[in-house]
Amino acid sequence: MAGSVEKANAQAFFRRSTLVPDNPSTRSKKLRPTGNLGANDIVILGTGDELCIKTITADAKAVRAAAQGVLFDVVLHPPISLTGR
């Protein structure tokens, strides 16, 4: 469970964020799901591609798998556990 400071930080973050609808780029639509690249990965990375914005992700396997056909503008960050432990 999040504490009061964590909840306030999350609310502030969401106020500064803009939700965008799925709209994958034409070139991302040419990719096919694989063991390391899921359909959701293609939509998420492809939407960033269509909007010409960086996608921030910890899913390096998906980015590498997609690079077989499309190089996306991404920032990779280390994976972290979100279990609260």
TORVO-355868 format. One record per residue: x, y, z of N, C-alpha, C, CB in turn; residue number from 1. Coordinates in steps of 0.1 Angstrom, whole numbers, m for minus. Glycine has a CB too. Layout:
// TORVO-355868
((X; Y; Z); (X; Y; Z); (X; Y; Z); (X; Y; Z); NUM),
...
// end
This chain:
// TORVO-355868
((8; m12; 0); (0; 0; 0); (9; 12; 0); (m9; 0; 12); 1),
((4; 22; m8); (12; 35; m8); (8; 44; 4); (8; 42; m22); 2),
((18; 51; 8); (16; 60; 19); (11; 73; 14); (29; 63; 27); 3),
((8; 83; 23); (2; 95; 18); (11; 104; 9); (m2; 104; 31); 4),
((24; 103; 12); (33; 111; 3); (34; 104; m10); (48; 111; 10); 5),
((35; 91; m11); (35; 84; m23); (23; 87; m32); (37; 69; m21); 6),
((11; 87; m25); (m2; 90; m32); (m2; 104; m37); (m14; 87; m22); 7),
((3; 113; m30); (4; 127; m34); (13; 129; m46); (8; 137; m23); 8),
((24; 122; m46); (34; 122; m57); (27; 116; m70); (47; 115; m54); 9),
((20; 105; m68); (14; 99; m79); (3; 108; m85); (7; 86; m75); 10),
((m5; 115; m77); (m15; 124; m82); (m9; 135; m89); (m24; 129; m70); 11),
((2; 141; m84); (9; 152; m91); (14; 147; m104); (21; 157; m82); 12),
((20; 135; m105); (25; 130; m117); (14; 129; m128); (32; 116; m115); 13),
((2; 123; m124); (m9; 121; m133); (m15; 134; m138); (m19; 113; m127); 14),
((m14; 145; m129); (m19; 158; m134); (m10; 164; m145); (m19; 168; m122); 15),
((3; 160; m145); (12; 165; m155); (12; 156; m167); (26; 166; m149); 16),
((5; 145; m167); (6; 135; m178); (m6; 136; m187); (6; 121; m172); 17),
((m4; 132; m199); (m14; 132; m209); (m16; 118; m215); (m11; 142; m221); 18),
((m28; 113; m214); (m31; 100; m219); (m34; 101; m234); (m44; 94; m212); 19),
((m27; 93; m241); (m29; 93; m256); (m35; 80; m261); (m15; 96; m263); 20),
((m43; 81; m271); (m49; 68; m276); (m39; 60; m284); (m62; 72; m285); 21),
((m41; 47; m284); (m33; 39; m292); (m34; 43; m307); (m37; 24; m291); 22),
((m22; 45; m313); (m22; 49; m327); (m8; 45; m333); (m24; 64; m329); 23),
((m5; 32; m334); (8; 28; m339); (12; 32; m353); (9; 12; m338); 24),
((24; 35; m355); (29; 40; m368); (28; 29; m378); (44; 44; m367); 25),
((28; 33; m391); (27; 23; m402); (38; 13; m401); (27; 31; m415); 26),
((50; 18; m399); (62; 9; m399); (61; m1; m387); (75; 17; m399); 27),
((55; 3; m376); (54; m6; m365); (44; m17; m368); (51; 1; m352); 28),
((34; m14; m376); (24; m24; m379); (29; m35; m387); (12; m17; m386); 29),
((41; m33; m393); (47; m44; m401); (53; m55; m392); (58; m38; m410); 30),
((55; m51; m379); (61; m61; m370); (51; m71; m366); (67; m54; m357); 31),
((55; m83; m363); (47; m94; m358); (51; m98; m344); (47; m106; m368); 32),
((41; m102; m335); (45; m106; m322); (54; m118; m322); (32; m109; m314); 33),
((63; m119; m313); (72; m130; m311); (73; m134; m296); (87; m127; m316); 34),
((82; m143; m293); (83; m146; m279); (87; m134; m270); (93; m157; m277); 35),
((95; m125; m275); (100; m114; m268); (93; m101; m271); (115; m112; m270); 36),
((85; m101; m282); (78; m88; m286); (63; m91; m287); (83; m83; m300); 37),
((56; m86; m277); (41; m89; m277); (33; m79; m285); (36; m89; m262); 38),
((21; m82; m287); (12; m73; m295); (11; m59; m288); (m2; m79; m297); 39),
((10; m59; m275); (9; m47; m267); (22; m39; m269); (7; m49; m252); 40),
((34; m45; m269); (46; m39; m271); (46; m31; m284); (58; m48; m270); 41),
((41; m38; m294); (41; m32; m308); (32; m19; m308); (36; m42; m318); 42),
((21; m20; m301); (12; m9; m301); (18; 3; m293); (m2; m13; m294); 43),
((24; 0; m281); (30; 10; m273); (41; 17; m279); (34; 4; m259); 44),
((51; 9; m284); (63; 14; m291); (59; 22; m304); (73; 3; m294); 45),
((49; 16; m311); (45; 22; m323); (38; 35; m322); (36; 12; m331); 46),
((30; 36; m311); (23; 49; m308); (33; 60; m305); (13; 47; m296); 47),
((43; 57; m297); (54; 66; m295); (61; 70; m308); (64; 61; m285); 48),
((63; 60; m316); (69; 63; m329); (61; 72; m338); (72; 49; m337); 49),
((48; 70; m338); (39; 78; m346); (38; 92; m341); (24; 72; m346); 50),
((39; 94; m328); (39; 107; m322); (53; 114; m321); (33; 107; m308); 51),
((63; 107; m326); (77; 112; m325); (81; 115; m311); (78; 124; m335); 52),
((78; 107; m301); (81; 109; m288); (89; 97; m283); (69; 112; m279); 53),
((98; 99; m273); (105; 88; m266); (95; 79; m258); (116; 93; m258); 54),
((98; 67; m258); (90; 57; m250); (100; 53; m239); (85; 45; m258); 55),
((96; 54; m227); (104; 50; m215); (99; 36; m211); (103; 60; m203); 56),
((108; 26; m211); (105; 13; m208); (117; 5; m201); (101; 5; m221); 57),
((113; m5; m194); (124; m15; m189); (124; m27; m198); (121; m18; m174); 58),
((116; m28; m208); (114; m40; m216); (125; m41; m227); (100; m41; m222); 59),
((137; m43; m223); (148; m43; m233); (147; m54; m243); (162; m44; m226); 60),
((141; m65; m239); (139; m77; m248); (130; m73; m259); (133; m89; m241); 61),
((119; m65; m256); (110; m61; m267); (116; m51; m276); (97; m55; m260); 62),
((124; m42; m271); (131; m32; m279); (141; m39; m288); (138; m21; m270); 63),
((148; m49; m283); (158; m56; m291); (151; m64; m302); (167; m65; m283); 64),
((140; m70; m298); (132; m78; m308); (126; m70; m319); (121; m86; m301); 65),
((121; m58; m315); (116; m49; m325); (127; m43; m334); (109; m37; m318); 66),
((139; m42; m329); (150; m37; m337); (153; m45; m349); (162; m35; m329); 67),
((148; m57; m350); (150; m66; m361); (143; m60; m374); (144; m80; m359); 68),
((134; m51; m371); (127; m44; m382); (125; m29; m381); (113; m50; m384); 69),
((124; m24; m368); (122; m10; m366); (130; m6; m354); (107; m7; m363); 70),
((137; 6; m356); (145; 12; m345); (136; 22; m338); (158; 18; m349); 71),
((132; 20; m326); (123; 30; m319); (132; 39; m310); (113; 22; m310); 72),
((126; 51; m308); (133; 61; m299); (129; 58; m285); (130; 76; m303); 73),
((137; 51; m278); (134; 47; m264); (144; 51; m254); (132; 31; m264); 74),
((140; 51; m241); (149; 53; m230); (147; 40; m222); (146; 66; m222); 75),
((157; 32; m220); (156; 20; m212); (161; 23; m198); (165; 9; m218); 76),
((153; 19; m189); (156; 20; m175); (157; 6; m168); (146; 29; m167); 77),
((164; 5; m157); (165; m8; m151); (151; m13; m146); (175; m8; m139); 78),
((148; m25; m147); (136; m30; m141); (136; m30; m126); (133; m45; m146); 79),
((124; m26; m121); (123; m26; m106); (110; m33; m102); (123; m11; m101); 80),
((110; m39; m90); (99; m45; m85); (89; m35; m80); (103; m55; m74); 81),
((76; m37; m83); (66; m28; m78); (57; m35; m68); (57; m24; m90); 82),
((63; m44; m61); (55; m52; m51); (54; m44; m37); (61; m65; m49); 83),
((62; m34; m36); (62; m26; m23); (71; m33; m13); (48; m25; m18); 84),
((79; m42; m17); (88; m48; m7); (103; m44; m9); (87; m63; m8); 85),
// end
